[in-house]
Amino acid sequence: MLRHIPAAIMVLLFTVSSAQAEAFTVFTNTVPPIKFVENNRLKGVAGEILDALLRRTNHSVDTVIALPLKTAYEQVRQTKNSICPALGRTPQREKHFKWVGPVYSTRFGLIVKKSRLEELKSVNSSDLIVGSVAQSVPEQKYRKQFPSKKVRQIPTTDQAIRQLAGNTIDVLVFALTPAFHLIAHEGLDPHDYVVLNEIDSVDLYIAFNLHTSDQTIQQFQDALEDMKRSDDNDNEYKRIISRYFVPSL
């Protein structure tokens, strides 16, 4: 019977049958609304996009673990069948992962308390205490632009916001939209904070452990591109983004 099936269809059938469904472990830091863990599930923009891609590729996630960025980064490097969602893709990180994306792009800059603006104007810039989340893209970009300035590394995003609120640091280098979401989550008024300077932007990708097969990476990439080019009336990617993002404060 198989001899009557056209060659092109035979190739397609072989490709589909040879693609093994995989179960991934997700290691992630918390940067709402882009990514956060709730009831042991990945939520936010990255969570919904990853769920959609898993449906389209027939792969799955068996475990989601929330960690500080530095730890999540290292866990994905060391653990087969693992993912770090919505990770900034930079030249420093390029060789450590396989990449699918971009899933989103985020701007980042310097954030300060409005009540301290006048006070900080009188402080020599070299004396300012600048904080950032350890190993984050904003930290890397800031260090590149201002190599002589000191940066205090902070393990987690919520700690970074609390240190800014408590004046432990003077300035926070952070992704802008998530910063204001986190400020509100900590019970603070986002309008009490202001962007002092926008530094740059970065594309966010799903970072896979290097042992992930190229075939699996291509499946995810094709599925993402298919999501993005769907008709505007039925574009799942655009619907996900619009659920989370409103004009900046």
For each residue, the residues with C-beta under 8 A, 3 or more apart:
1: 4 5
2: 5 10
3:
4: 1
5: 1 2 9 10 13
6: 9 10
7: 10 11
8: 11 12
9: 5 6 12 13
10: 2 5 6 7 13 14
11: 7 8 14 15
12: 8 9 15 16
13: 5 9 10 16 17
14: 10 11 17 18
15: 11 12 18 19
16: 12 13 19
17: 13 14
18: 14 15 215
19: 15 16 58 215 216 219
20:
21: 58 59 60
22: 59 60 81 212 216
23: 59 60 61 62 81
24: 59 60 61 62 81 82 83
25: 61 62 63 64 65 79 81 82 83
26: 42 50 61 63 64 65 82 83 84 85
27: 65 67 71 72 75 76 79 82 83 84
28: 35 37 42 46 64 65 66 67 72 84 85 86
29: 35 66 67 68 69 72 133 156 157
30: 35 36 37 66 156 157 158
31: 34 35 36 44 86 157 175 178 182
32: 35 36 44 178 181 182 185
33: 36 44 45 177 178 181 244 245
34: 31 44 45 46 86 104 106 175 177 178 204 244
35: 28 29 30 31 32 42 43 44 45 46 47 85 86
36: 30 31 32 33 42 43 44 47 66
37: 28 30 40 41 42 43 64 65 66
38: 41 43
39:
40: 37 64
41: 37 38 47 64
42: 26 28 35 36 37 46 47 50 51 61 64 85
43: 35 36 37 38 47 48
44: 31 32 33 34 35 36 47 48 244
45: 33 34 35 48 49 86 103 104 240 241 244 245
46: 28 34 35 42 49 50 85 86 103 104 204 206
47: 35 36 41 42 43 44 50 51 85
48: 43 44 45 51 52 240 243
49: 45 46 52 53 85 103 104 224 227 237 240
50: 26 42 46 47 53 54 61 83 85 206
51: 42 47 48 54 55
52: 48 49 55 56 223 227 236 237 240
53: 49 50 56 57 59 100 206 220 223 224 227
54: 50 51 57 58 59 60 61
55: 51 52
56: 52 53 223 226 227
57: 53 54 216 219 220 223
58: 19 21 54
59: 21 22 23 24 53 54 216 219 220
60: 21 22 23 24 54
61: 23 24 25 26 42 50 54 64 83
62: 23 24 25
63: 25 26
64: 25 26 28 37 40 41 42 61
65: 25 26 27 28 37 72 75
66: 28 29 30 36 37
67: 27 28 29 71 72 75
68: 29 71 72 133 134 155 156
69: 29 72 73 133 134 135 136 156
70: 73 74 134 135 155
71: 27 67 68 74 75
72: 27 28 29 65 67 68 69 75 76 84
73: 69 70 76 77 84 87 135
74: 70 71 77 78
75: 27 65 67 71 72 78 79 82
76: 27 72 73 79 82 83 84 97 207 208 209
77: 73 74 96 97 209 210
78: 74 75
79: 25 27 75 76 82 209
80: 209 211 212
81: 22 23 24 25 209 211 212
82: 24 25 26 27 75 76 79 208 209
83: 24 25 26 27 50 61 76 206 207 208 209
84: 26 27 28 72 73 76 87 97 206 207
85: 26 28 35 42 46 47 49 50 103 206 207
86: 28 31 34 35 45 46 103 104 204 205 206
87: 73 84 93 97 204 205 206 207
88: 93 106 136 137 202 203 204 205
89: 93 94 99 101 102 202 203 204 205 207
90: 93 94 137 140 202
91: 94
92: 140
93: 87 88 89 90 96 97 207
94: 89 90 91 97 99
95:
96: 77 93 207 210
97: 76 77 84 87 93 94 207 208 209 210
98: 207 208 209 210 212 214 217
99: 89 94 205 206 207 208 217
100: 53 103 205 206 208 217 220 221 224
101: 89 203 204 205 206 224
102: 89 105 203 204 205
103: 45 46 49 85 86 100 204 205 206 224
104: 34 45 46 49 86 203 204 241
105: 102 201 202 203 204
106: 34 88 175 176 177 178 201 202 204
107: 175 176 177 198 200 201
108: 137 138 141 173 174 175 176 198 199 200 201 202
109: 138 173 174 176 195 196 197 198 199 200
110: 130 171 172 173 195 196 197 199
111: 164 171 172 173 174 176 179 193 194 195 196
112: 116 117 120 164 170 171 172 193 194 196
113: 116 117 164 165 167 192 193 194
114: 117 191 192 193 194
115: 192
116: 112 113 119 120 167 170
117: 112 113 114 120 121 194
118: 121 122
119: 116 122 123
120: 112 116 117 123 128 170 171
121: 117 118
122: 118 119
123: 119 120 127 128 170
124: 127 128
125: 128 149
126: 148 149
127: 123 124
128: 120 123 124 125 149 170 171
129: 150 152 168 169 170 171
130: 110 142 149 150 151 152 169 170 171 172 173
131: 151 152 154 160 163 164 168 169 171 172 173
132: 136 138 139 142 151 152 153 154 160 172 173 174
133: 29 68 69 136 138 139 153 154 155 156 157 160 174
134: 68 69 70 139 153 154 155
135: 69 70 73 139 140 153
136: 69 88 132 133 139 140 173 174
137: 88 90 108 140 141 202
138: 108 109 132 133 141 142 173 174 175 199
139: 132 133 134 135 136 142 143 151 153 173
140: 90 92 135 136 137 143 144
141: 108 137 138 144 145 199 200 202
142: 130 132 138 139 145 146 149 151 173 199
143: 139 140 146 147 149 151
144: 140 141 147
145: 141 142 199
146: 142 143 149
147: 143 144
148: 126
149: 125 126 128 130 142 143 146
150: 129 130
151: 130 131 132 139 142 143 173
152: 129 130 131 132 169
153: 132 133 134 135 139
154: 131 132 133 134 159 160 163 169
155: 68 70 133 134 159
156: 29 30 68 69 133 159 160
157: 29 30 31 133 160 161 174 178 182
158: 30 161 162 182 185 186
159: 154 155 156 162 163
160: 131 132 133 154 156 157 163 164 169 172 174
161: 157 158 164 165 172 179 182 183 186 188
162: 158 159 165 166 168 186
163: 131 154 159 160 166 168 169 172
164: 111 112 113 131 160 161 167 168 169 171 172 193
165: 113 161 162 183 186 188
166: 162 163
167: 113 116 164 170
168: 129 131 162 163 164
169: 129 130 131 152 154 160 163 164 172
170: 112 116 120 123 128 129 130 167
171: 110 111 112 120 128 129 130 131 164 196
172: 110 111 112 130 131 132 160 161 163 164 169 179
173: 108 109 110 111 130 131 132 136 138 139 142 151 199
174: 108 109 111 132 133 136 138 157 160 178 179
175: 31 34 106 107 108 138 178 179
176: 106 107 108 109 111 179 180 195 198 248
177: 33 34 106 107 180 181 245 248
178: 31 32 33 34 106 157 174 175 181 182
179: 111 161 172 174 175 176 182 183 193
180: 176 177 183 184 190 193 248 249
181: 32 33 177 178 184 185
182: 31 32 157 158 161 178 179 185 186
183: 161 165 179 180 186 188 189 190 192 193
184: 180 181 187 188 189 190
185: 32 158 181 182
186: 158 161 162 165 182 183
187: 184
188: 161 165 183 184 192 193
189: 183 184 192
190: 180 183 184 193 249
191: 114 249
192: 113 114 115 183 188 189
193: 111 112 113 114 164 179 180 183 188 190
194: 111 112 113 114 117
195: 109 110 111 176 198
196: 109 110 111 112 171
197: 109 110
198: 107 108 109 176 195
199: 108 109 110 138 141 142 145 173
200: 107 108 109 141
201: 105 106 107 108
202: 88 89 90 105 106 108 137 141
203: 88 89 101 102 104 105
204: 34 46 86 87 88 89 101 102 103 104 105 106
205: 86 87 88 89 99 100 101 102 103
206: 46 50 53 83 84 85 86 87 99 100 101 103 220
207: 76 83 84 85 87 89 93 96 97 98 99
208: 76 82 83 97 98 99 100 212 216 217 220
209: 76 77 79 80 81 82 83 97 98 212
210: 77 96 97 98
211: 80 81
212: 22 80 81 98 208 209 216 217
213: 216 217
214: 98 217 218
215: 18 19 218 219
216: 19 22 57 59 208 212 213 219 220
217: 98 99 100 208 212 213 214 220 221
218: 214 215 221 222
219: 19 57 59 215 216 222 223
220: 53 57 59 100 206 208 216 217 223 224
221: 100 217 218 224 225
222: 218 219 225 226
223: 52 53 56 57 219 220 226 227
224: 49 53 100 101 103 220 221 227 228 237
225: 221 222 228 229
226: 56 222 223 229 230
227: 49 52 53 56 223 224 230 235 236 237
228: 224 225 235 237
229: 225 226
230: 226 227 234 235 236 237
231: 234 235
232: 235 238
233:
234: 230 231
235: 227 228 230 231 232 238 239
236: 52 227 230 239 240
237: 49 52 224 227 228 230 240 241
238: 232 235 241 242
239: 235 236 242 243
240: 45 48 49 52 236 237 243 244
241: 45 104 237 238 244 245
242: 238 239 245
243: 48 239 240
244: 33 34 44 45 240 241
245: 33 45 177 241 242
246:
247:
248: 176 177 180
249: 180 190 191
